[in-house]
Amino acid sequence: MGILAAVFGSSILAAAPASHSQASLAVLIYDLARVPPGDLARAGQVAAAIFADAGIEAEWVAVPVSNRMDLLSDFSAAPANGCRERRSDDTVRAQILPHAPTGFSLEALGYSLPCARRGIQVTLYADRIEAVSQHSLASFYRVLGHALAHEVGHVLLRSAAYENAGIMKPVWSRADWQRAAVTIIPFSPDQARGMREELREMRSPDVVAALQKARK
C-alpha cells in the first residue's frame, strides 16, 4: 500500500499533452469531499503537468458516483514484492474523501492500492491536504495535485516502493511543499520509463464511454 505523508457533474479537469508523448493515462476522480470545482480543475492541471514531464498525456476526469460498487476497494492483493498481474487498461480510479478515518496515520494524506484488480486504487483525504496547505506555502490545489500524482505513480509503477528524492518520496518536509508551491516535483527518468511501459495497453470500452460523455 503506497502512502504519501507530510511532516506537519462530469467534467474534464485537465488534459496536458506531453512533449514527445509516448503514453496516455485517464484518471477517473470520485469527489466525495466536494472540493470546489476550481481547486479540483487546478489540481488536475498540476498533476497533468507532472505526468507530461514524464512523457505521459494525462486526462483527469471528475465523474459522478452512479453506482456505489464503483467505490469498493480491493485490499486482497498486497504489493509486498510488486504486483503479479499486469494492468488491463490505462485507467486509474481515485476518490477524494472529506476526512481521514480514526487511527489512520496522522501524517498521511491518503494511500494507494497498486495491485488492486478492481474498484478504487487511490484514496486521498481532503482534511489532511487542507492541513498541509495551512502549514506550508503550497495552496490546497497544488498539494492535491502532487498527492494525486504520487499515489497514481504507485499504481502505474505497480509498487509501494519509495525513492529518496522527487515526487515518490514517502515523507515530505516543509521545504518539499515550499518547492511544490512554485513548481512541479517530477518523477525520475527510470520511473517515467516504467510508467510509459505500463501504459501500452488499450483503454477499456467503459472508460472510453466515460471520457466521451465528459467531453460533451
DRENGUKE-443872 format. One record per residue (C-alpha): x, y, z; residue in three letters. Coordinates in steps of 0.2 Angstrom, whole numbers, padded with zeros to 4 digits, always signed. Each point is the difference from the previous one (the first is absolute). Example, Ala and Ser with C-alpha at 12.3 -4.5 7.8 and 13.67 -1.06 7.14 Angstrom:
BEGIN
+0062-0022+0039ALA+0006+0017-0003SER
//
This chain:
BEGIN
+0000+0000+0000MET+0008+0017-0005GLY-0002+0014+0011ILE+0005+0018-0001LEU+0003+0010+0016ALA+0004+0018+0005ALA+0010+0005+0015VAL-0011+0012+0009PHE-0124-0011-0114GLY+0013-0007-0011SER+0014+0011-0007SER+0017-0001-0008ILE+0012+0007+0014LEU+0015+0000-0011ALA+0008-0008-0015ALA+0018+0006-0002ALA+0009-0007-0015PRO+0018-0005+0003ALA+0014+0005-0011SER+0004-0016-0010HIS-0014-0009+0009SER+0002-0019+0000GLN-0014-0005+0011ALA-0018+0006+0005SER-0008-0001+0017LEU-0018+0003+0006ALA-0004+0002+0018VAL-0018+0000+0006LEU-0003+0010+0016ILE-0014-0003+0012TYR-0001+0016+0010ASP-0010-0004+0016LEU+0008+0014+0009ALA-0008+0013-0012ARG+0016+0009-0003VAL-0004+0017-0008PRO+0000-0003-0019PRO+0014+0013-0003GLY+0012-0008+0012ASP-0004-0017-0007LEU+0003+0006-0018ALA+0016+0009+0005ARG+0006-0016+0009ALA-0003-0010-0016GLY+0011+0012-0009GLN+0014-0001+0012VAL-0001-0019+0000ALA-0001+0000-0019ALA+0015+0011-0001ALA+0010-0013+0011ILE-0005-0014-0012PHE+0004+0010-0015ALA+0017+0002+0006ASP+0001-0019+0001ALA-0005-0001-0018GLY-0018-0005+0004ILE-0016+0009-0007GLU-0012+0000+0015ALA-0018+0003+0001GLU-0008+0003+0017TRP-0019-0002+0000VAL-0012+0004+0014ALA-0014-0013-0001VAL-0016-0002+0010PRO-0003-0015+0011VAL-0014-0009-0009SER+0004-0017+0008ASN+0007-0002+0018ARG+0008-0016-0007MET+0012+0012-0009ASP+0007+0005+0017LEU+0005-0017+0007LEU+0018-0003+0004SER+0010-0016-0004ASP+0012-0003+0015PHE+0003-0018-0005SER+0015+0002-0010ALA+0015+0007+0010ALA+0014+0007-0009PRO+0014-0006+0011ALA+0011-0005-0014ASN-0009+0009-0014GLY-0016-0005-0009CYS-0001-0017-0008ARG-0013+0005-0014GLU+0002+0013-0013ARG-0013+0014-0001ARG-0015-0003-0012SER-0002+0018-0005ASP+0008+0017+0001ASP-0013+0007+0012THR+0002+0003+0019VAL-0015+0004+0011ARG+0002+0012+0015ALA-0011+0006+0014GLN+0001+0016+0010ILE-0008-0002+0018LEU-0003+0014+0012PRO+0008-0008+0015HIS+0013-0012+0004ALA-0006-0015+0011PRO+0004-0001+0019THR+0017-0009+0002GLY+0006+0004-0017PHE+0018+0007+0001SER+0000+0018+0004LEU+0013+0005-0013GLU-0008-0009-0014ALA-0010+0009-0014LEU-0007-0016-0007GLY+0005-0017-0007TYR+0001-0010-0016SER-0004-0019-0004LEU+0012-0003-0014PRO-0005-0018-0003CYS-0019+0002+0001ALA-0009-0009-0013ARG-0016+0010+0001ARG-0008+0015+0008GLY+0009+0015+0008ILE+0019+0000-0001GLN+0004+0017+0007VAL-0008+0008+0016THR+0004+0018+0006LEU-0007+0009+0015TYR-0005+0018-0002ALA+0003+0005+0018ASP+0018-0006+0000ARG+0004+0009-0016ILE-0008+0016+0007GLU+0011-0002+0016ALA+0016-0001-0011VAL-0006+0016-0010SER-0003+0009+0016GLN+0018-0004+0007HIS+0010+0003-0016SER+0000+0013-0015LEU-0008-0013-0011ALA-0018+0003-0005SER-0014-0013+0003PHE+0000-0004-0019TYR+0019-0002-0002ARG+0000-0012+0015VAL-0014-0010-0007LEU+0008+0000-0017GLY+0016-0007+0006HIS-0008-0012+0012ALA-0011-0007-0015LEU+0016-0002-0011ALA+0009-0009+0014HIS-0013-0012+0004GLU-0004-0003-0019VAL+0019-0003-0002GLY-0001-0014+0012HIS-0014-0008-0010VAL+0009+0002-0017LEU+0016-0006+0007LEU-0009-0015+0008ARG+0010+0002+0016SER-0001+0008+0017ALA+0018+0004+0000ALA+0007+0017+0003TYR+0015+0011-0006GLU+0011+0011+0010ASN-0004+0015-0011ALA-0013+0007-0012GLY-0018-0003+0000ILE+0001-0018+0007MET+0007+0005+0016LYS-0010-0008+0015PRO+0001+0015+0012VAL+0000+0018-0006TRP+0008+0014+0010SER-0006+0018+0000ARG+0014+0004-0012ALA-0007-0013-0012ASP-0017+0008+0001TRP+0008+0017-0002GLN+0007-0006-0016ARG-0016-0008-0006ALA-0008+0017+0003ALA+0009+0008-0015VAL+0005-0014-0011THR-0004-0019-0004ILE+0010-0013+0009ILE+0003-0013-0013PRO+0002-0019-0002PHE+0018-0007-0003SER+0004-0005-0018PRO+0000-0019+0005ASP-0018+0003+0008GLN-0006+0009-0016ALA+0006-0014-0011ARG-0008-0013+0011GLY-0017+0008+0000MET+0001+0003-0019ARG+0003-0019-0002GLU-0015-0004+0011GLU-0011+0011-0010LEU+0001-0009-0017ARG-0016-0009+0002GLU-0016+0007-0008MET-0013+0008+0010ARG-0015-0010+0005SER-0017+0004-0009PRO-0008+0006+0016ASP+0013+0013+0003VAL-0001+0006-0018VAL-0019+0003+0002ALA+0003+0010+0016ALA+0013+0011-0008LEU-0011+0003-0015GLN-0015+0004+0011LYS+0011+0012+0010ALA+0006+0010-0015ARG-0018+0004-0006LYS
//
